[in-house]
Amino acid sequence: MVQKTTKIVDKMGFHMRPANLFVAEMTKYKSNITIDFGGKEINGKSIMNIMAACLKYGSEITIKCDGEDEQAMLDKAVSMIENGLDD
C-alpha cells in the first residue's frame, strides 16, 4: 500500500463534475483507492461516496492505494487533486 496526504485546491471543492472526472480516471486502474478524510474512509471509485463526504476547498485528505498498479494510481490521483480537477 502507498499513500500521500494532500489538500483539495479546487475553489469549488470536490463537487459533481470533478468527482465524476476523478472516478472515471480511477476506474482505469486495477488497484483499490481509499480517501481518508476526518477519520472516515471513502471509496475513491464511488462517485456517491465521494459526494457524500462533502470534500471542500482546503480539506486535507490522505489518498491510499493498494494493488498491482498502486503507485501509478496514487500519482495520478494526487496530480488530479493538486491541479484542481476543474480549473
Secondary structure, DSSP 8 states (H G I E B T S, - for coil): -EEEEEE---TT-S-HHHHHHHHHHHTTSSSEEEEEETTEEEETT-HHHHHHTT--TT-EEEEEEESTTHHHHHHHHHHHHHTTS--
